[in-house]
């Protein structure tokens, strides 16, 4: 299992816990628990059959396995894709149905179960670069983050983290907008930039702690990667495993990014952010002025809301933990070509 950086959190353990543990230990020593009598094999088999998954409303029939005479049917997990659809002018397209979509998994056409266009609640992470070079931009960036917080719906939740050489959690997941706004006042600017480490740590946090199915990171940075211990490949794998949409706002120097030599650090940083966003189904923005931040925040909010949920049971029923590539296409409407954007794939159950 790959090593990942974790968000730094302070954990306080009450001294009373030690006393409680000691008391329980003494009681157990005086009256040790007795092992339960062995059960007949037939009863064990009956219990095992009772544990067979019953969530038929969310799963389909899968492959059968023989385990010592007891045949267990392993259900096929339903795959749900968050899909954004835009026309050639970049406008969101509404009113599409199941017949408008085509899904390919590993280049094999899939039978779509349903398409839902209702707005889904979001578990969102606001991740802000507070390295020294962000000092002149931090006030505008903080205001833009506050704008995103104000646009949260009652069922949404968000956390706030800052990163320099380490990622630091300033506010845990909450639906309380006041708590998130207050946490913005604790942004502390100094140090270097470890962008890749921060994305892995916060993507893991969103995956593990977020209560909503749709999860997203909004990462605001200006720096070229300098201090991360992780590599790009590890970040890509983390984003795929965590199934988190990544939105990156990069204040990249345009002149340096498009240097005639073609190998400038800024250009590599911009290409990296574009790849991360595309692989996760998110977007990358490269403002040339901090004044563009409020408009970008509004675009991100619209992007998170205007999504279709495309659901299907994969024809490949193997539970092998392999990565399955996914491609979604939308049938054109008259002369309008429609473009679908979603994550690049998912990992099958193991």
N, C-alpha and C positions, 0 to 999 in steps of 0.2 A: 504494500500500500504506500502510495507516495507521500512524502513529508510535505506538510503545508504550514505556513506561518499562521498564527492565530491572533485575533484581536486581543489586546492587553486589557484585562478586566481585574479589578481588585475584589478579592473574595474574603469576607470576614467570617471567621468561624467562632461562634460563641463558646466561651470556656465551659458552659454548662453541658455541651455535647460530650466533653471528655468524661465528666462525672456520670452522665447517663450511660455511656459505653461501659464504664467500670462497674456500675451497678448491675447492668444486664449480664456482664461477664461472670460476676460472682454468683448470680442467681442460676445461671446456666451450669456452672461448675457443680453446684449442690444438687441440682435436678437435671441431669443430662437428658436431652430428648431421646425417645425411643424410636427406632426405625419402624416404618409402617410394615405390616405383614405383606408378603408377596402376593400379587394378584394373579389369578389364572390368565393364561395366554389369551384365551377367548375374550376375556374382559378387556385386556390391553388392546386387542384388535378392534373391539367395538368402540373404545374411546378414541382410537386413532381415526376411525371412520367418521366419528362425530366432529372431529376437528377439520374436516375437509372444508375449504372456503365456500361460503354461501353467497358472496356478493355478486349474484348473477346480474344485477342491474348495471354493474359497472365493469363486468368482465365477460369474456366469451369462452367457449370451450377450447381447450388446448391439447397438448400432447399427453398420452397416458404413460405411466411408469409402473412397473411391477416391483413392489418392495416386499419381498418375502411372502408372497401369496396374497398380499392386499394391493389391489390396483387403485392407484390414486390419480385422479384427473387434475393435472396442473392447469389452472386457467390462464388464458392469454390476456395480458394486461391491455386495456384500452389506451391508445396513444392519443394525446390531445395536443394540438399544435395551435399556438397563438399566431395568427396570420394577419399581416397588414397588407391592404390592397390599395394601390394608388394608380391613377392614370398617368399618361405621358407628361402631363403638366404638373405632376406631383400632388394632385388633389386626392383626398380620401374618397373611396368609392363605397357607397352603402347599398343595401337592398339586394345583395347577392344571396343565392340559395345553394343547396347541395349540388344541384346540377351544373353550377358554374365552375366548380372546382375539380381538379384532377390531382391526385396524390401518388407519388412514386416513392417506394421504399427500396433502396438498393436497386433502382431502375425497374422495379416490378410495380405495375399499377395496383392500387389498393381500392377496396370497396369502402366508400365513405359511409359511416354510420349516421352522422349528423353534422350540421353547421349551425352555430349559434352566434348571433351578432350582439347579444346583450352585453352591456358593460360589466366587466368582472372586477371585483376588488383587487387591490395590488398590495403586496409586501415589497416596500421600496427602501433601498439604501442610498442615502446621500453621502458621498465620499469626496472629501475636499482636500486637495493638495495644499498643505500649509508650510511648504518649504520656503526658504528665505526669498527666493525670486518671486513668490506670489504676493509679497508685501504690498506693492502698489495696486494690486487688483482685488485684494481680499474683501474690501468693503462692498464692491459691486457684486462679487461672487456670493457673498453672504446674503445680500438683498435678493439675488436671483434664487438662491436656495429657499429663502423665506417665501418667495412667490410660489415655488413648487409646494411648499408646506400648506400655504393658504388654499391651494387648489385640491387638496386631499378630500376625498369623500368620507362619510362617516365610517364605512366598512374598511377603508384603507388603513395601513399601518406603515410606519417608517422608522428607521434608525439613522443616527448621524455619526459619522466617523471622520477623523482627520488623519492624514498620513504625511510623514517626512521620510525618515529611514525606517520607521515602524508605523503600523496602523494602530490607531487608538480609538476606542469606542467612547464617544462623548454622551450618547443617549441611546439606550436600548430600544427595541421595537416598542412603539406606542402609537395609539390613535389620537393622543392628546397633542394638538398642534401647539399649545402654549409651551409644553415641555420641550418640544423640538426647537421652537423659536428661542427659548431661554438657553438651550445648549449651544446655539450659534454664537452666543456671546462668549463662549469659552474657547473659540478658535485661537490657537497660539502659533504665530508664524516664526519659524527658524529651521535650521538644519537642511539636509539634503533631500533627494527624491528617490523613493523606491516604489515606482508605479506598479511593477509586476507583482511584487509581494503584496501590495495593498489590494490589488484586484483579487488575488487568490484568497486572502484572508477574509475580505468582505463578501465575496461570492459564497464561500463556505458558510459564513455567518448567516447570510440570507437564506441559504438552502436549509440549514439546520434549525434556525429559530423562527423563520417566517411562517405564519399560519395560513397565508393565502396561496392558492395554487399558482397564480401569476406572480412572478418575482422579477424585480428589476434593480439594477444598480445605475446610479447617475454619478459618474466620476468626472470631476472638474480638475484639470491640471494644466500646467504650462511648461513643465520640465521635460527634458530628454531623460530617458531612463539612465540612472547612474549607480544606484546603491542596492539593487535587488539581488537576492541570492537565487531566486527562481529564474528559469529560462522561459522563452516565449512558448515552447511546446507544452510545458507544464501548465502555463496559464490557459492555453487553448483547451487542454484536457479538463482542467478544473471547471471552466465555463460550460463545457459540454456535460460533464457529470452533474453539476449543480443545477442545470437547466434555468439559468438566470439570464435575462436579457440585459445587455450592457450598453449604456448610452455614455459616450465619451465626449466631453467638451475640451478641446485642446487649443490652448493659446500658443500655436506654433508660429515661429517667425517665417513668414511666407518667402522672403528673399533667401533665407538660409535653406528652407525646405526644398526649394527648386534650384539649388546650386548647379552650375554647369558641370561640376564634377560628378554629380549624381550619387554621392556617398556621404552626404552630410548627416550628422546625428539627428538633426531636426527632420529631415526627409524620412529617415528610417523610423523615427517616432510616429510620424503621421501615418505611414504605411502600416505600422503595427496597430495603431488605434483603429484604422479602417478594417483590418482583418478581424480584430477582436469583436468589433461591432457587428460585422457581417455574419460571422460564425454563430453569434448568439441570437441573431434576429433583432438586434438593436440598431442604433445609428450613431454616426460620428459627426460632430460639428467642429468647425475650425473658425471661430470668430476672429476678425482682425482688430476688433475694438471691444472693450468690456461693455460698452453701451448696447451691444447686441444680445447680451445675456437675458434680459427679460423676454425678448421675442423667442429665443432658443428654449427657455423654460416653458413657454406656452406651447411650442411645437412638440416638446417631449411629452407634456401632459396630454395633448391631443393624440399623439402616437400611441400612448399607453391605453387610451380609452377606445380608439377606433380600431378594434381588432376583432377578427372572427376567431371563434374556437372551432377548429376542424377536428373531428373525432373519428377514429377508425380502429378496427381490430386488425393487427398485422397478419398477413398471410404466412409469414415466417413465424412458426409457433415455438421454435427452439428457445429454451431458457439457457443461453450460453454466455451471457454477459458481454456479447460482442457489440460493437458500435454499428448502428444502422443509419446510413445516410438517407436523408429525406429531401424531396423536392416537391414544391407545390406550384401548380400552374393554374391560371384563371382563363377561362374562355373569353375572347374579346367581345365587346359590346358594339356591334356595328363596326365603325371604323376606328373605334377607340381600343388601343392596346392596353391591357391591364397588367400591372406588375405586382406579384405577390412576394412578400418578404417574411421569412420565418427562420427558426434555427436550422442548422445544417443537419441535425440528426439527433439520435438519443442512444443510450445504452440499454440493451435488453436486460430483463431480469436475469439473475444468475441462479 
